[in-house]
Amino acid sequence: MLNALAWLEIHRKHLLVGFAALIALFAVVYLWRHMAAQRELDGNAALLSLRSRPNQPEASAKAADYLKVAEEHAASSAGVRARLLAAAAYFADNRYAEAQAEFSRVLTEEGSGVLAAQAAFGVAASLDALDKQEEAISKYQEVISRFSDDSVALQARLGLARLHESRKQPENALRYYDEILREREPGSVVQAATQAREELIRRHPGLSGTNTTSSVTVGSAGK
């Protein structure tokens, strides 16, 4: 017991310094978490302020408004969402090149997850709207490959089907429509595919007996 007390007395200063350092570390961690949470709150508030004017259509948020929030709150997830909304606003205004650029930035920043999936589809859809068909096909394929469990995979298949129709490749289009229709739970994409498939068969009655039950591989999409 006396030896332990003597050891504590000898090393008391070192112990106090170590304890103070530990307290300082906890304080830094707490402050960092508090500041991160505050950044999220501030970013969400700024984003919400842009979307809380339903009775003022003339004052509805524009792409530039969302980009301002994205830049001012770049360190928060709200900033990423704001950039995604800016890209969508550009797309709605038929400014497809700007939309593609912003969708690409979101995809680079996120990498994975729901926002990344939406951004990846946005890149493909923007290229499609710009009539860059080969690039659009490649990006739609990428969406299906990287985000196969997300709803954007169905949207990408619908985009590929319509591209194949425009390229006078009805057999490939039919395969993608049938892939979509194998989805068990109906939704807007499934309904659109159903209608498009029926119209395709009316224009190409010879396809009615085509067996398209096998899945289309990603690598064959551009054929």
TORFI-559635 format. One record per residue (C-alpha): x, y, z; residue number from 1; residue in three letters; chain. Coordinates in pm, 1 decimal. Each point is the difference from the previous one (the first is absolute). Last residue first. Example, Ala and Ser with C-alpha at 12.3 -4.5 7.8 and 13.67 -1.06 7.14 Angstrom:
2
@xx: 1367.0, yy: -106.0, zz: 714.0, panu: 2, nuza: ser, marke: A
@xx: -137.0, yy: -344.0, zz: 66.0, panu: 1, nuza: ala, marke: A
//
This chain:
223
@xx: -2640.5, yy: -367.9, zz: -7929.3, panu: 223, nuza: lys, marke: A
@xx: 45.9, yy: 254.2, zz: 280.8, panu: 222, nuza: gly, marke: A
@xx: -181.0, yy: -197.9, zz: 262.8, panu: 221, nuza: ala, marke: A
@xx: 190.4, yy: -323.8, zz: -57.0, panu: 220, nuza: ser, marke: A
@xx: 254.2, yy: 59.7, zz: 277.6, panu: 219, nuza: gly, marke: A
@xx: -265.4, yy: 69.7, zz: 258.4, panu: 218, nuza: val, marke: A
@xx: -154.4, yy: -339.7, zz: -55.5, panu: 217, nuza: thr, marke: A
@xx: -359.0, yy: -17.5, zz: -108.5, panu: 216, nuza: val, marke: A
@xx: -190.3, yy: -254.1, zz: 206.0, panu: 215, nuza: ser, marke: A
@xx: -167.5, yy: -295.0, zz: -161.2, panu: 214, nuza: ser, marke: A
@xx: -377.4, yy: 16.3, zz: -34.3, panu: 213, nuza: thr, marke: A
@xx: 14.9, yy: 183.2, zz: -329.4, panu: 212, nuza: thr, marke: A
@xx: -152.6, yy: -264.4, zz: -223.5, panu: 211, nuza: asn, marke: A
@xx: -131.8, yy: 177.9, zz: -307.2, panu: 210, nuza: thr, marke: A
@xx: -354.0, yy: -98.6, zz: -101.5, panu: 209, nuza: gly, marke: A
@xx: -139.0, yy: 353.7, zz: 10.3, panu: 208, nuza: ser, marke: A
@xx: 310.5, yy: 136.0, zz: -168.7, panu: 207, nuza: leu, marke: A
@xx: -144.1, yy: -53.3, zz: -348.9, panu: 206, nuza: gly, marke: A
@xx: -268.7, yy: 256.0, zz: 84.3, panu: 205, nuza: pro, marke: A
@xx: 258.9, yy: 281.6, zz: -21.9, panu: 204, nuza: his, marke: A
@xx: -190.8, yy: 328.2, zz: 26.7, panu: 203, nuza: arg, marke: A
@xx: -270.2, yy: -149.1, zz: 218.9, panu: 202, nuza: arg, marke: A
@xx: 264.3, yy: -191.6, zz: 198.0, panu: 201, nuza: ile, marke: A
@xx: 187.0, yy: 324.9, zz: 69.6, panu: 200, nuza: leu, marke: A
@xx: -320.3, yy: 171.7, zz: 112.8, panu: 199, nuza: glu, marke: A
@xx: -69.6, yy: -281.1, zz: 246.4, panu: 198, nuza: glu, marke: A
@xx: 357.6, yy: 15.2, zz: 126.0, panu: 197, nuza: arg, marke: A
@xx: -18.7, yy: 376.4, zz: 50.5, panu: 196, nuza: ala, marke: A
@xx: -320.3, yy: -32.8, zz: 200.9, panu: 195, nuza: gln, marke: A
@xx: 141.2, yy: -272.5, zz: 224.1, panu: 194, nuza: thr, marke: A
@xx: 333.8, yy: 180.7, zz: 37.1, panu: 193, nuza: ala, marke: A
@xx: -176.8, yy: 318.0, zz: 113.6, panu: 192, nuza: ala, marke: A
@xx: -202.5, yy: -199.3, zz: 252.7, panu: 191, nuza: gln, marke: A
@xx: 313.9, yy: -173.7, zz: 128.5, panu: 190, nuza: val, marke: A
@xx: 177.6, yy: 335.3, zz: 35.2, panu: 189, nuza: val, marke: A
@xx: -298.4, yy: 152.8, zz: 182.2, panu: 188, nuza: ser, marke: A
@xx: -23.5, yy: -288.8, zz: 243.2, panu: 187, nuza: gly, marke: A
@xx: -100.5, yy: -362.8, zz: 9.5, panu: 186, nuza: pro, marke: A
@xx: 150.3, yy: -231.5, zz: 263.9, panu: 185, nuza: glu, marke: A
@xx: 119.5, yy: -330.4, zz: -142.0, panu: 184, nuza: arg, marke: A
@xx: 258.2, yy: 129.9, zz: -247.2, panu: 183, nuza: glu, marke: A
@xx: -2.6, yy: -242.7, zz: -291.0, panu: 182, nuza: arg, marke: A
@xx: -146.8, yy: 282.5, zz: -205.9, panu: 181, nuza: leu, marke: A
@xx: 332.6, yy: 183.3, zz: 8.0, panu: 180, nuza: ile, marke: A
@xx: 184.3, yy: -292.6, zz: -153.3, panu: 179, nuza: glu, marke: A
@xx: -274.2, yy: -25.9, zz: -262.4, panu: 178, nuza: asp, marke: A
@xx: 48.8, yy: 362.9, zz: -99.7, panu: 177, nuza: tyr, marke: A
@xx: 373.9, yy: -62.4, zz: -23.2, panu: 176, nuza: tyr, marke: A
@xx: -44.2, yy: -299.3, zz: -229.1, panu: 175, nuza: arg, marke: A
@xx: -249.0, yy: 188.7, zz: -215.0, panu: 174, nuza: leu, marke: A
@xx: 248.4, yy: 281.9, zz: -58.9, panu: 173, nuza: ala, marke: A
@xx: 263.0, yy: -249.3, zz: -114.0, panu: 172, nuza: asn, marke: A
@xx: -243.7, yy: -151.2, zz: -248.7, panu: 171, nuza: glu, marke: A
@xx: -118.4, yy: 343.8, zz: -115.4, panu: 170, nuza: pro, marke: A
@xx: 346.4, yy: 116.6, zz: -113.7, panu: 169, nuza: gln, marke: A
@xx: -86.7, yy: 297.9, zz: -223.0, panu: 168, nuza: lys, marke: A
@xx: 243.2, yy: 230.4, zz: 183.7, panu: 167, nuza: arg, marke: A
@xx: -290.8, yy: 197.6, zz: 148.1, panu: 166, nuza: ser, marke: A
@xx: -142.0, yy: -325.0, zz: 134.0, panu: 165, nuza: glu, marke: A
@xx: 336.9, yy: -90.7, zz: 147.6, panu: 164, nuza: his, marke: A
@xx: 8.7, yy: 335.4, zz: 177.6, panu: 163, nuza: leu, marke: A
@xx: -348.7, yy: -60.7, zz: 135.9, panu: 162, nuza: arg, marke: A
@xx: 101.1, yy: -336.3, zz: 141.9, panu: 161, nuza: ala, marke: A
@xx: 320.3, yy: 145.0, zz: 147.3, panu: 160, nuza: leu, marke: A
@xx: -192.1, yy: 274.4, zz: 179.8, panu: 159, nuza: gly, marke: A
@xx: -245.6, yy: -254.6, zz: 136.8, panu: 158, nuza: leu, marke: A
@xx: 290.2, yy: -212.9, zz: 118.9, panu: 157, nuza: arg, marke: A
@xx: 150.2, yy: 304.6, zz: 171.2, panu: 156, nuza: ala, marke: A
@xx: -330.8, yy: 71.0, zz: 172.9, panu: 155, nuza: gln, marke: A
@xx: -6.2, yy: -357.5, zz: 127.1, panu: 154, nuza: leu, marke: A
@xx: 355.2, yy: 36.4, zz: 134.3, panu: 153, nuza: ala, marke: A
@xx: -102.7, yy: 333.8, zz: 156.0, panu: 152, nuza: val, marke: A
@xx: -222.4, yy: -195.8, zz: 238.9, panu: 151, nuza: ser, marke: A
@xx: 310.0, yy: -114.9, zz: 187.6, panu: 150, nuza: asp, marke: A
@xx: 112.6, yy: -361.0, zz: 38.0, panu: 149, nuza: asp, marke: A
@xx: 206.0, yy: -4.0, zz: -320.8, panu: 148, nuza: ser, marke: A
@xx: 182.8, yy: 319.8, zz: 90.5, panu: 147, nuza: phe, marke: A
@xx: 349.6, yy: -54.0, zz: -139.8, panu: 146, nuza: arg, marke: A
@xx: -79.1, yy: -223.4, zz: -299.9, panu: 145, nuza: ser, marke: A
@xx: -335.1, yy: 149.8, zz: -97.5, panu: 144, nuza: ile, marke: A
@xx: 135.1, yy: 354.4, zz: 38.1, panu: 143, nuza: val, marke: A
@xx: 311.4, yy: -89.6, zz: -200.1, panu: 142, nuza: glu, marke: A
@xx: -214.1, yy: -135.1, zz: -282.0, panu: 141, nuza: gln, marke: A
@xx: -190.8, yy: 329.2, zz: -6.7, panu: 140, nuza: tyr, marke: A
@xx: 338.7, yy: 176.8, zz: -13.9, panu: 139, nuza: lys, marke: A
@xx: 119.6, yy: -204.1, zz: -299.0, panu: 138, nuza: ser, marke: A
@xx: -329.4, yy: 45.7, zz: -183.1, panu: 137, nuza: ile, marke: A
@xx: 15.3, yy: 375.4, zz: 62.5, panu: 136, nuza: ala, marke: A
@xx: 354.4, yy: 21.1, zz: -135.5, panu: 135, nuza: glu, marke: A
@xx: -103.2, yy: -180.2, zz: -318.4, panu: 134, nuza: glu, marke: A
@xx: -314.4, yy: 208.3, zz: -35.2, panu: 133, nuza: gln, marke: A
@xx: 135.2, yy: 349.0, zz: 44.3, panu: 132, nuza: lys, marke: A
@xx: -339.2, yy: 145.3, zz: -90.8, panu: 131, nuza: asp, marke: A
@xx: 37.6, yy: 278.8, zz: 259.5, panu: 130, nuza: leu, marke: A
@xx: -312.7, yy: -139.6, zz: 168.8, panu: 129, nuza: ala, marke: A
@xx: 169.7, yy: -341.1, zz: 21.2, panu: 128, nuza: asp, marke: A
@xx: 314.0, yy: 158.5, zz: 144.8, panu: 127, nuza: leu, marke: A
@xx: -217.7, yy: 168.7, zz: 262.7, panu: 126, nuza: ser, marke: A
@xx: -182.5, yy: -327.5, zz: 72.3, panu: 125, nuza: ala, marke: A
@xx: 330.1, yy: -182.0, zz: 53.6, panu: 124, nuza: ala, marke: A
@xx: 136.0, yy: 267.3, zz: 236.3, panu: 123, nuza: val, marke: A
@xx: -331.2, yy: 13.9, zz: 186.2, panu: 122, nuza: gly, marke: A
@xx: 4.4, yy: -377.9, zz: 43.1, panu: 121, nuza: phe, marke: A
@xx: 338.4, yy: 27.7, zz: 168.7, panu: 120, nuza: ala, marke: A
@xx: -125.6, yy: 289.7, zz: 214.0, panu: 119, nuza: ala, marke: A
@xx: -299.9, yy: -199.3, zz: 118.8, panu: 118, nuza: gln, marke: A
@xx: 221.4, yy: -293.9, zz: 92.2, panu: 117, nuza: ala, marke: A
@xx: 250.7, yy: 228.0, zz: 173.0, panu: 116, nuza: ala, marke: A
@xx: -278.1, yy: 158.5, zz: 205.0, panu: 115, nuza: leu, marke: A
@xx: -126.4, yy: -341.9, zz: 108.8, panu: 114, nuza: val, marke: A
@xx: 336.2, yy: -140.4, zz: 104.5, panu: 113, nuza: gly, marke: A
@xx: 343.0, yy: -17.2, zz: -159.8, panu: 112, nuza: ser, marke: A
@xx: 272.5, yy: 226.5, zz: -134.6, panu: 111, nuza: gly, marke: A
@xx: -130.5, yy: 308.5, zz: 180.8, panu: 110, nuza: glu, marke: A
@xx: 230.3, yy: 281.6, zz: -106.5, panu: 109, nuza: glu, marke: A
@xx: 71.2, yy: -133.8, zz: -348.9, panu: 108, nuza: thr, marke: A
@xx: -365.9, yy: -80.6, zz: -64.1, panu: 107, nuza: leu, marke: A
@xx: -101.2, yy: 344.7, zz: 121.9, panu: 106, nuza: val, marke: A
@xx: 254.7, yy: 160.4, zz: -231.0, panu: 105, nuza: arg, marke: A
@xx: -122.9, yy: -207.6, zz: -295.8, panu: 104, nuza: ser, marke: A
@xx: -359.9, yy: 107.5, zz: 61.1, panu: 103, nuza: phe, marke: A
@xx: 123.4, yy: 359.8, zz: -2.5, panu: 102, nuza: glu, marke: A
@xx: 178.9, yy: -35.7, zz: -333.5, panu: 101, nuza: ala, marke: A
@xx: -284.4, yy: -196.0, zz: -160.4, panu: 100, nuza: gln, marke: A
@xx: -251.9, yy: 266.2, zz: 100.5, panu: 99, nuza: ala, marke: A
@xx: 218.0, yy: 275.2, zz: -146.5, panu: 98, nuza: glu, marke: A
@xx: 13.2, yy: -190.8, zz: -330.4, panu: 97, nuza: ala, marke: A
@xx: -372.3, yy: -71.9, zz: 15.0, panu: 96, nuza: tyr, marke: A
@xx: -130.0, yy: 352.0, zz: 33.5, panu: 95, nuza: arg, marke: A
@xx: -353.3, yy: -104.1, zz: -95.6, panu: 94, nuza: asn, marke: A
@xx: -145.1, yy: 203.7, zz: 291.5, panu: 93, nuza: asp, marke: A
@xx: -109.7, yy: -322.0, zz: 172.7, panu: 92, nuza: ala, marke: A
@xx: 356.2, yy: -131.1, zz: -36.9, panu: 91, nuza: phe, marke: A
@xx: 143.9, yy: 314.6, zz: 158.4, panu: 90, nuza: tyr, marke: A
@xx: -243.8, yy: -36.5, zz: 289.7, panu: 89, nuza: ala, marke: A
@xx: 99.3, yy: -366.4, zz: 44.2, panu: 88, nuza: ala, marke: A
@xx: 366.3, yy: 101.1, zz: 13.0, panu: 87, nuza: ala, marke: A
@xx: -78.7, yy: 268.1, zz: 258.1, panu: 86, nuza: ala, marke: A
@xx: -194.1, yy: -256.8, zz: 203.2, panu: 85, nuza: leu, marke: A
@xx: 305.5, yy: -227.6, zz: 0.8, panu: 84, nuza: leu, marke: A
@xx: 216.4, yy: 293.6, zz: 106.9, panu: 83, nuza: arg, marke: A
@xx: -239.0, yy: 74.6, zz: 286.9, panu: 82, nuza: ala, marke: A
@xx: 10.0, yy: -363.8, zz: 109.1, panu: 81, nuza: arg, marke: A
@xx: 379.9, yy: 17.5, zz: 14.6, panu: 80, nuza: val, marke: A
@xx: -14.3, yy: 319.4, zz: 205.6, panu: 79, nuza: gly, marke: A
@xx: -256.2, yy: -155.5, zz: 233.0, panu: 78, nuza: ala, marke: A
@xx: 252.6, yy: -277.9, zz: 65.0, panu: 77, nuza: ser, marke: A
@xx: 219.5, yy: 264.3, zz: 158.0, panu: 76, nuza: ser, marke: A
@xx: 351.5, yy: 133.9, zz: -65.0, panu: 75, nuza: ala, marke: A
@xx: -106.3, yy: 179.9, zz: -319.3, panu: 74, nuza: ala, marke: A
@xx: -244.7, yy: 218.7, zz: 187.2, panu: 73, nuza: his, marke: A
@xx: 64.9, yy: 335.2, zz: -168.3, panu: 72, nuza: glu, marke: A
@xx: 80.7, yy: -163.4, zz: -333.5, panu: 71, nuza: glu, marke: A
@xx: -303.8, yy: -229.0, zz: -7.4, panu: 70, nuza: ala, marke: A
@xx: -227.4, yy: 276.3, zz: 129.3, panu: 69, nuza: val, marke: A
@xx: 113.5, yy: 225.2, zz: -285.2, panu: 68, nuza: lys, marke: A
@xx: -42.5, yy: -288.0, zz: -243.3, panu: 67, nuza: leu, marke: A
@xx: -360.9, yy: -40.6, zz: 109.6, panu: 66, nuza: tyr, marke: A
@xx: -75.3, yy: 364.3, zz: -69.1, panu: 65, nuza: asp, marke: A
@xx: 180.8, yy: -13.5, zz: -335.9, panu: 64, nuza: ala, marke: A
@xx: -210.8, yy: -299.5, zz: -104.6, panu: 63, nuza: ala, marke: A
@xx: -313.9, yy: 199.0, zz: 64.8, panu: 62, nuza: lys, marke: A
@xx: -225.5, yy: 4.8, zz: 304.7, panu: 61, nuza: ala, marke: A
@xx: -360.3, yy: 104.8, zz: -46.2, panu: 60, nuza: ser, marke: A
@xx: -66.9, yy: 371.8, zz: 29.7, panu: 59, nuza: ala, marke: A
@xx: -240.8, yy: 21.8, zz: -292.6, panu: 58, nuza: glu, marke: A
@xx: -171.3, yy: -309.3, zz: 134.2, panu: 57, nuza: pro, marke: A
@xx: -73.9, yy: 174.1, zz: 330.1, panu: 56, nuza: gln, marke: A
@xx: -262.9, yy: -210.1, zz: 176.0, panu: 55, nuza: asn, marke: A
@xx: 234.9, yy: -296.5, zz: 47.6, panu: 54, nuza: pro, marke: A
@xx: 273.6, yy: 212.2, zz: 161.8, panu: 53, nuza: arg, marke: A
@xx: 160.5, yy: -237.6, zz: 250.3, panu: 52, nuza: ser, marke: A
@xx: 255.2, yy: -164.0, zz: -229.4, panu: 51, nuza: arg, marke: A
@xx: 270.5, yy: 264.4, zz: 5.4, panu: 50, nuza: leu, marke: A
@xx: -23.5, yy: 49.8, zz: 377.3, panu: 49, nuza: ser, marke: A
@xx: 31.5, yy: -375.8, zz: 44.9, panu: 48, nuza: leu, marke: A
@xx: 341.5, yy: 0.7, zz: -165.2, panu: 47, nuza: leu, marke: A
@xx: 130.3, yy: 273.9, zz: 228.8, panu: 46, nuza: ala, marke: A
@xx: -142.6, yy: -174.5, zz: 307.0, panu: 45, nuza: ala, marke: A
@xx: 151.7, yy: -333.8, zz: -105.3, panu: 44, nuza: asn, marke: A
@xx: 339.2, yy: 161.4, zz: -44.8, panu: 43, nuza: gly, marke: A
@xx: -13.9, yy: 175.3, zz: 337.9, panu: 42, nuza: asp, marke: A
@xx: -105.3, yy: -319.5, zz: 177.2, panu: 41, nuza: leu, marke: A
@xx: 270.2, yy: -203.6, zz: -172.3, panu: 40, nuza: glu, marke: A
@xx: 264.5, yy: 258.1, zz: 85.5, panu: 39, nuza: arg, marke: A
@xx: -120.9, yy: -2.3, zz: 360.9, panu: 38, nuza: gln, marke: A
@xx: 37.7, yy: -378.1, zz: 16.8, panu: 37, nuza: ala, marke: A
@xx: 353.8, yy: 27.8, zz: -136.2, panu: 36, nuza: ala, marke: A
@xx: 78.3, yy: 276.7, zz: 252.1, panu: 35, nuza: met, marke: A
@xx: -128.2, yy: -212.1, zz: 289.6, panu: 34, nuza: his, marke: A
@xx: 192.8, yy: -303.3, zz: -119.9, panu: 33, nuza: arg, marke: A
@xx: 320.8, yy: 203.6, zz: -27.6, panu: 32, nuza: trp, marke: A
@xx: -55.6, yy: 159.1, zz: 343.2, panu: 31, nuza: leu, marke: A
@xx: -56.5, yy: -340.0, zz: 162.0, panu: 30, nuza: tyr, marke: A
@xx: 312.3, yy: -144.8, zz: -162.2, panu: 29, nuza: val, marke: A
@xx: 208.3, yy: 302.1, zz: 103.9, panu: 28, nuza: val, marke: A
@xx: -129.7, yy: -16.6, zz: 358.2, panu: 27, nuza: ala, marke: A
@xx: 72.0, yy: -373.4, zz: 23.1, panu: 26, nuza: phe, marke: A
@xx: 356.3, yy: 66.0, zz: -116.1, panu: 25, nuza: leu, marke: A
@xx: 42.6, yy: 278.1, zz: 256.4, panu: 24, nuza: ala, marke: A
@xx: -117.7, yy: -231.8, zz: 277.9, panu: 23, nuza: ile, marke: A
@xx: 252.3, yy: -262.6, zz: -112.2, panu: 22, nuza: leu, marke: A
@xx: 279.6, yy: 259.5, zz: -5.0, panu: 21, nuza: ala, marke: A
@xx: -91.8, yy: 110.4, zz: 351.8, panu: 20, nuza: ala, marke: A
@xx: 11.7, yy: -362.8, zz: 118.9, panu: 19, nuza: phe, marke: A
@xx: 342.0, yy: -48.0, zz: -158.6, panu: 18, nuza: gly, marke: A
@xx: 133.9, yy: 317.6, zz: 161.6, panu: 17, nuza: val, marke: A
@xx: -140.4, yy: -103.5, zz: 337.4, panu: 16, nuza: leu, marke: A
@xx: 154.5, yy: -345.2, zz: -28.7, panu: 15, nuza: leu, marke: A
@xx: 337.1, yy: 144.5, zz: -93.5, panu: 14, nuza: his, marke: A
@xx: -9.3, yy: 235.5, zz: 298.5, panu: 13, nuza: lys, marke: A
@xx: -99.8, yy: -278.3, zz: 240.6, panu: 12, nuza: arg, marke: A
@xx: 279.2, yy: -233.3, zz: -109.8, panu: 11, nuza: his, marke: A
@xx: 206.7, yy: 15.7, zz: 318.0, panu: 10, nuza: ile, marke: A
@xx: -300.7, yy: 28.1, zz: 228.2, panu: 9, nuza: glu, marke: A
@xx: -178.6, yy: -284.5, zz: -175.8, panu: 8, nuza: leu, marke: A
@xx: 307.8, yy: -222.6, zz: 29.3, panu: 7, nuza: trp, marke: A
@xx: 27.6, yy: 80.8, zz: 372.3, panu: 6, nuza: ala, marke: A
@xx: -362.5, yy: -83.4, zz: 52.9, panu: 5, nuza: leu, marke: A
@xx: 45.1, yy: -332.1, zz: -180.5, panu: 4, nuza: ala, marke: A
@xx: 310.8, yy: -81.5, zz: 203.7, panu: 3, nuza: asn, marke: A
@xx: -182.7, yy: 81.1, zz: 322.3, panu: 2, nuza: leu, marke: A
@xx: -279.9, yy: -238.2, zz: -94.8, panu: 1, nuza: met, marke: A
//
